[in-house]
Structures are given as C-alpha cells and as structure tokens.
C-alpha cells in the first residue's frame, strides 16, 4: 500500500473485520486461543511442577482465573523488551534475587507493599515472618535453593569426589564438566578452588585482579566444559554420560533420583545458595490479578505445599515447621544461615 492510499474500508469489509474480531475474542476462530487472565513465568521442569501442585492449581480453583504458565531460562532481556515497548505479555515472573534487584532499579517491575501480603496463620505480619533479605522493593521471596556438584557414583567407585576442588582437578578426575552458562556461582567456586577463603570471595571479586584470577581457574578447564542453561539440561548431561560432573540444582537432582531413578550423587561442599522471588512486570494490564496471585503464592500454606514437591527451603518462618519430614535432609541449609531455631529443632 502506498503511503498516499486512503486508510478506509468498504462497509462490507468493515462488517467482516468486526465479526472476525468478535469471534477471535470469543475464541471461536481456528488457531486463535482465548485470552488468559494472567501469564505466570517460571523455570520449567520439576520446579514449575512444584509450583503448579503447590499453589498455581489451588489458586485457579479458588479464584476461577485462567493462568497461562510459561517457561524461560532467566534474565531480564525479555521483560525489558516488553516494558520498553509497552507491550507486556508477562504478568508475574519468578526471578533470581540479583535480577529482581536489578529489574527494580531499572524500573521494570512493580513496587510491592509488604503490608498487603498475608500474615502468618498466627497473625505475624509478613515483614516479620519473611527471612531477612527475602522482601525487596519489587520482589517477594519464594524459595531458597542450592547449586551443588552432581555426578554418577558408578563413575567414581574407587575415589568419589569429596570437595569442591575435585571439580577443577582434571588430573585426578579427568573428563568433561557441565556448568551453567553464567558467571554466577562459577566465579565464586573458581576462587574457592584456588585457595580463597569463602568469607573473602566477594572482596576479591570486587577487584580486577580477583576477576582475572577466577577466569584463569576457569580457563584451565574451559576445553572440557559443556555449558547448560535450563536446569533439566544438567540432569540430562549426567544421565547421558556427556559429562562426568556437573553443577546442578539440588532440587532437580532430587526429582530425577526420586521420580525417575536416575541415581545421581551430590557434593554439597560450598553449595551456592540463591533465592527466587515473585515480581510483577511493570505496565501489566492485569495488575490486580497479579497482586492477588502474588499474595496467594507467597502465603505460609503455599510455600509449605511447594516444599512437599521439591526440597527447596521456604522463606517464611511460619512455613518451615510445615515442610514434610521426608524433605529435611535434602533442603538447602537455610536454617544454618538464617534461622538456626528451625535447623536445631530438627
């Protein structure tokens, strides 16, 4: 069409388009899906399954809202693109702590008032019930999880790896290594394996010299690294013998062992703790529904129910005593760091 062509339709054309639009909204046109009330974005696999069973399906049943659950591999790129274009398709996103903080600073997320979050069943306000650091300006904590080292014990019958340094020791433990395609965790582990005390890791990483040191350690094993992005990939790398050891999410390994009999062994030495938070994308057209979901998903009961399907630690103190007994031995060491009373009571 030329730019000079008048933008007009004939009456029959206009009626046809109006009818088509009405049918599309009603969901009657082939290939056109009806609009969802809310789009929730998470990490897929066993983790999303735990959310579905723990509180997404219960939320749908209680509210009657229709949820579209989407998988992603983390990061802010897609959120940034949607917000800047004012074309927001994602309403609520499960973010790692660093991305939740960065996204808030960039103005990509909606600010959260802790006063609007549900109190514990005993009436403890959310501000006091959530563990330190799990309520941020734009995010509400959901779980604490760990990245550990996974391996097939059949490959190491004589001398299984016992410490983090073994992951970087290609002479004593030859073979390929699986690593998540991110600097997070990898840089810290590289420095610890090179002799840096854990309490000094971030002080060292703040310097150019420290960064260079970490990358030198990683460079030594670089030819043997197989990079992964999604948590399910790490399990597959080990299951299909593509690597001898891999960094892996502890909960994904538990699910593979428990539900599929994969038989992975885990090395918890210097496990890397991280936290996931729920956040609402700025400019969402479903703000009230998104807030309603956020309140439901981060309630005491919801966090405890999720822990019944994957051994990640809930960040509400009132949820911790409700975690099924069978999960205790597989939980990240939340109690040692943040809530010693919970850990000692077990």
C-alpha positions as CSV (number, residue, x, y, z in Angstrom):
1,X,0.0,0.0,0.0
2,X,1.3,3.5,-0.9
3,X,1.6,5.9,2.0
4,X,-0.8,8.1,-0.1
5,X,-3.5,5.4,-0.2
6,X,-6.5,6.5,1.9
7,X,-7.0,4.4,5.0
8,X,-10.6,3.4,4.5
9,X,-12.6,0.2,4.2
10,X,-15.8,-0.6,2.4
11,X,-18.9,-1.2,4.6
12,X,-18.9,-5.0,3.9
13,X,-15.1,-5.1,4.7
14,X,-15.7,-3.3,8.0
15,X,-18.5,-5.6,9.0
16,X,-16.4,-8.7,8.1
17,X,-13.5,-7.4,10.2
18,X,-15.8,-6.6,13.2
19,X,-17.3,-10.0,13.1
20,X,-13.9,-11.7,12.9
21,X,-12.6,-9.6,15.8
22,X,-15.6,-10.7,17.9
23,X,-15.1,-14.3,17.1
24,X,-11.4,-14.1,17.9
25,X,-12.2,-12.6,21.3
26,X,-14.7,-15.3,22.0
27,X,-12.0,-17.9,21.0
28,X,-14.0,-19.4,18.1
29,X,-11.6,-18.8,15.2
30,X,-9.3,-21.8,14.4
31,X,-5.8,-21.2,15.7
32,X,-6.8,-18.3,17.9
33,X,-6.5,-19.0,21.6
34,X,-8.8,-17.2,24.1
35,X,-7.0,-14.6,26.3
36,X,-5.7,-15.7,29.6
37,X,-6.5,-13.8,32.8
38,X,-2.8,-14.0,33.9
39,X,0.5,-15.1,32.5
40,X,2.9,-16.5,35.0
41,X,6.6,-17.2,34.0
42,X,8.9,-19.7,35.8
43,X,11.8,-22.1,35.1
44,X,10.0,-25.2,33.9
45,X,10.6,-28.9,34.8
46,X,10.4,-30.1,38.3
47,X,10.5,-26.6,39.7
48,X,7.4,-25.4,37.9
49,X,5.7,-28.7,38.6
50,X,6.2,-28.0,42.3
51,X,4.6,-24.6,41.9
52,X,1.7,-26.0,39.9
53,X,0.9,-28.5,42.5
54,X,1.8,-26.3,45.5
55,X,-0.3,-23.2,44.6
56,X,-0.9,-22.4,41.0
57,X,-3.7,-25.0,40.6
58,X,-5.1,-24.2,44.0
59,X,-5.1,-20.5,43.1
60,X,-7.0,-21.3,39.9
61,X,-9.6,-23.4,41.7
62,X,-10.1,-20.7,44.4
63,X,-10.3,-17.7,42.1
64,X,-11.6,-19.1,38.8
65,X,-8.9,-17.2,37.0
66,X,-7.3,-18.8,33.9
67,X,-3.5,-18.9,34.1
68,X,-1.0,-19.3,31.3
69,X,2.3,-20.7,32.7
70,X,5.4,-20.0,30.5
71,X,8.9,-21.4,30.9
72,X,12.1,-19.3,30.5
73,X,15.8,-19.5,31.3
74,X,16.0,-16.4,33.5
75,X,17.4,-12.9,32.9
76,X,15.7,-9.6,32.2
77,X,16.1,-9.3,28.5
78,X,12.5,-10.3,27.6
79,X,11.0,-8.3,30.4
80,X,13.0,-5.2,29.4
81,X,11.9,-5.6,25.8
82,X,8.2,-5.9,26.8
83,X,8.2,-3.0,29.2
84,X,10.1,-0.6,26.9
85,X,7.6,-1.4,24.1
86,X,4.6,-1.0,26.4
87,X,3.7,-4.5,25.0
88,X,3.6,-6.5,28.2
89,X,2.6,-10.1,27.8
90,X,4.1,-11.5,31.0
91,X,2.4,-10.5,34.3
92,X,4.2,-12.3,37.1
93,X,7.8,-13.7,36.8
94,X,9.9,-15.9,39.1
95,X,13.3,-14.1,39.3
96,X,16.6,-14.8,40.9
97,X,17.5,-12.3,43.6
98,X,20.1,-10.4,41.5
99,X,17.6,-10.0,38.6
100,X,14.8,-8.9,41.0
101,X,17.1,-6.2,42.4
102,X,18.4,-5.1,39.0
103,X,14.9,-5.1,37.4
104,X,13.6,-2.9,40.2
105,X,16.4,-0.4,39.8
106,X,15.7,-0.2,36.0
107,X,12.0,0.4,36.6
108,X,10.9,-2.8,35.0
109,X,8.9,-4.1,38.0
110,X,6.1,-3.0,40.2
111,X,6.9,-2.0,43.7
112,X,5.4,-4.2,46.4
113,X,3.9,-3.1,49.7
114,X,4.7,-5.8,52.4
115,X,1.7,-4.5,54.3
116,X,-0.5,-6.0,51.6
117,X,1.0,-9.5,52.0
118,X,-0.8,-12.1,54.1
119,X,0.2,-12.5,57.7
120,X,1.1,-15.9,59.1
121,X,-1.7,-18.2,60.4
122,X,-0.6,-17.0,63.9
123,X,-1.0,-13.3,62.8
124,X,2.6,-12.5,62.5
125,X,3.0,-9.6,59.9
126,X,4.7,-10.5,56.6
127,X,7.6,-8.1,57.4
128,X,8.5,-10.2,60.5
129,X,7.6,-13.6,59.1
130,X,9.8,-13.5,55.9
131,X,13.5,-14.2,56.4
132,X,16.0,-11.3,56.2
133,X,16.6,-10.1,52.6
134,X,13.6,-12.0,51.1
135,X,11.4,-9.0,50.8
136,X,12.8,-6.4,48.4
137,X,11.3,-3.3,47.0
138,X,9.8,-5.1,44.0
139,X,10.0,-8.8,44.9
140,X,8.6,-11.2,47.4
141,X,10.7,-14.2,48.3
142,X,9.5,-17.7,47.4
143,X,12.3,-20.3,47.9
144,X,15.9,-20.7,48.8
145,X,17.7,-23.2,46.6
146,X,21.2,-24.5,46.1
147,X,23.6,-25.2,43.3
148,X,25.8,-28.2,44.0
149,X,28.0,-30.7,42.2
150,X,26.3,-33.8,40.7
151,X,27.9,-37.0,39.4
152,X,27.2,-40.6,38.7
153,X,28.6,-42.6,41.6
154,X,29.2,-45.6,39.2
155,X,31.9,-43.5,37.5
156,X,33.8,-43.0,40.7
157,X,33.6,-46.3,42.6
158,X,37.2,-46.2,43.8
159,X,37.6,-42.5,44.8
160,X,34.5,-40.3,44.5
161,X,34.9,-36.5,44.6
162,X,34.8,-35.2,48.2
163,X,35.4,-31.5,47.9
164,X,34.8,-28.6,45.5
165,X,38.5,-28.6,44.4
166,X,38.0,-32.0,42.9
167,X,35.6,-30.5,40.3
168,X,38.5,-28.4,38.9
169,X,41.1,-31.2,39.2
170,X,41.3,-32.7,35.7
171,X,44.4,-34.8,36.6
172,X,42.8,-36.7,39.4
173,X,39.3,-36.6,37.9
174,X,39.6,-36.4,34.1
175,X,36.5,-35.9,32.0
176,X,34.1,-33.2,30.8
177,X,32.4,-30.8,33.2
178,X,28.9,-29.4,33.0
179,X,28.5,-25.8,34.1
180,X,25.6,-23.3,33.9
181,X,26.2,-20.6,31.3
182,X,26.5,-17.7,33.8
183,X,29.2,-16.2,35.9
184,X,27.1,-16.5,39.0
185,X,28.4,-19.2,41.2
186,X,31.1,-20.3,38.8
187,X,33.4,-17.3,39.7
188,X,32.9,-17.9,43.4
189,X,33.7,-21.6,43.1
190,X,36.8,-20.9,40.9
191,X,38.3,-18.7,43.6
192,X,37.5,-21.1,46.5
193,X,39.1,-23.9,44.5
194,X,42.1,-21.6,44.1
195,X,42.5,-21.2,47.8
196,X,40.5,-18.0,48.5
197,X,38.6,-18.3,51.9
198,X,34.8,-18.3,51.3
199,X,34.4,-15.2,53.5
200,X,36.8,-13.2,51.3
201,X,35.4,-14.3,47.9
202,X,33.3,-11.2,47.2
203,X,36.0,-8.9,48.5
204,X,38.4,-10.5,46.0
205,X,35.8,-10.4,43.1
206,X,35.4,-6.7,43.5
207,X,38.9,-6.2,42.1
208,X,40.2,-6.6,38.5
209,X,42.9,-8.8,39.8
210,X,40.4,-11.1,41.6
211,X,38.3,-11.4,38.5
212,X,41.3,-12.3,36.4
213,X,42.2,-14.9,38.9
214,X,38.8,-16.5,38.8
215,X,38.8,-16.6,35.0
216,X,42.3,-18.1,34.9
217,X,41.0,-21.0,37.0
218,X,38.0,-21.5,34.7
219,X,40.3,-21.2,31.6
220,X,42.2,-24.3,32.8
221,X,39.1,-26.4,32.4
222,X,37.5,-24.5,29.6
223,X,38.2,-27.1,26.8
224,X,36.3,-29.6,28.9
225,X,33.2,-27.5,29.8
226,X,29.8,-28.3,28.4
227,X,27.5,-25.3,29.1
228,X,23.9,-25.7,30.1
229,X,21.1,-23.1,30.6
230,X,18.0,-24.9,31.8
231,X,18.0,-27.0,35.0
232,X,16.8,-30.0,33.2
233,X,19.8,-29.9,30.8
234,X,22.2,-30.5,33.7
235,X,20.4,-33.7,34.6
236,X,20.4,-34.9,31.0
237,X,24.2,-34.2,30.7
238,X,24.9,-36.6,33.6
239,X,22.2,-39.1,32.7
240,X,23.6,-39.5,29.1
241,X,27.2,-39.5,30.2
242,X,28.1,-36.4,28.3
243,X,29.9,-35.1,31.4
244,X,31.5,-36.8,34.5
245,X,30.5,-34.0,36.9
246,X,28.2,-31.0,36.6
247,X,26.9,-28.1,38.6
248,X,23.3,-28.8,39.2
249,X,20.3,-27.6,41.1
250,X,19.8,-29.8,44.2
251,X,16.1,-29.9,43.7
252,X,16.3,-31.0,40.1
253,X,18.7,-33.8,41.1
254,X,16.3,-34.9,43.9
255,X,13.4,-35.1,41.5
256,X,15.5,-37.1,38.9
257,X,16.5,-39.6,41.7
258,X,13.1,-39.8,43.4
259,X,10.8,-39.9,40.4
260,X,12.9,-41.4,37.7
261,X,15.6,-43.4,39.5
262,X,18.5,-41.6,37.9
263,X,20.8,-42.3,40.8
264,X,22.9,-39.1,41.0
265,X,25.2,-38.4,43.9
266,X,25.6,-34.8,45.2
267,X,28.6,-33.0,46.5
268,X,27.3,-30.3,48.9
269,X,30.7,-28.8,49.6
270,X,30.5,-25.0,49.3
271,X,27.0,-25.2,47.9
272,X,25.9,-21.9,46.4
273,X,22.7,-20.6,47.9
274,X,20.3,-18.4,45.9
275,X,16.8,-17.1,46.3
276,X,13.9,-16.8,43.9
277,X,11.3,-14.1,44.2
278,X,8.0,-13.4,42.6
279,X,7.8,-10.0,40.9
280,X,5.1,-8.2,38.8
281,X,6.1,-6.7,35.4
282,X,5.5,-3.0,35.0
283,X,2.7,-1.9,32.7
284,X,0.8,-5.2,33.1
285,X,-2.8,-4.8,32.2
286,X,-3.7,-7.4,34.9
287,X,-2.3,-5.7,37.9
288,X,-4.9,-6.6,40.4
289,X,-5.0,-10.2,39.4
290,X,-1.2,-10.3,39.5
291,X,-1.2,-8.9,43.1
292,X,-3.8,-11.5,44.1
293,X,-1.6,-14.2,42.7
294,X,1.5,-12.8,44.5
295,X,-0.3,-12.8,47.8
296,X,-1.6,-16.4,47.3
297,X,1.7,-17.8,46.1
298,X,3.8,-16.4,48.9
299,X,1.4,-17.3,51.8
300,X,2.5,-19.6,54.6
301,X,0.5,-22.5,53.3
302,X,1.6,-22.1,49.6
303,X,5.3,-22.1,50.4
304,X,4.9,-25.2,52.6
305,X,2.9,-27.0,50.0
306,X,5.6,-26.3,47.3
307,X,8.3,-27.8,49.6
308,X,6.3,-31.0,49.6
309,X,7.0,-31.4,45.9
310,X,10.7,-30.2,45.7
311,X,13.2,-29.8,48.5
312,X,13.7,-26.1,48.3
313,X,13.5,-24.0,51.5
314,X,10.5,-21.7,52.1
315,X,11.5,-18.2,53.1
316,X,8.6,-17.7,55.6
317,X,9.4,-18.8,59.1
318,X,5.8,-20.0,59.6
319,X,6.1,-22.3,56.6
320,X,9.2,-24.1,57.8
321,X,7.6,-26.3,60.5
322,X,5.0,-27.4,57.9
323,X,7.6,-28.8,55.5
324,X,7.2,-32.6,55.1
325,X,9.7,-34.6,57.2
326,X,11.0,-36.5,54.2
327,X,12.4,-33.3,52.7
328,X,14.5,-32.2,55.6
329,X,17.8,-33.9,54.6
330,X,17.6,-32.5,51.1
331,X,16.9,-28.9,51.9
332,X,19.5,-26.2,51.3
333,X,21.0,-25.1,54.6
334,X,18.5,-22.3,55.2
335,X,18.5,-22.9,58.9
336,X,22.2,-22.6,59.5
337,X,22.4,-19.2,57.8
338,X,19.1,-17.5,58.6
339,X,17.0,-19.4,61.1
340,X,19.0,-21.6,63.5
341,X,16.0,-22.3,65.6
342,X,14.4,-24.2,62.7
343,X,17.5,-26.2,62.0
344,X,18.2,-27.1,65.6
345,X,14.6,-28.1,66.2
346,X,15.0,-30.8,63.6
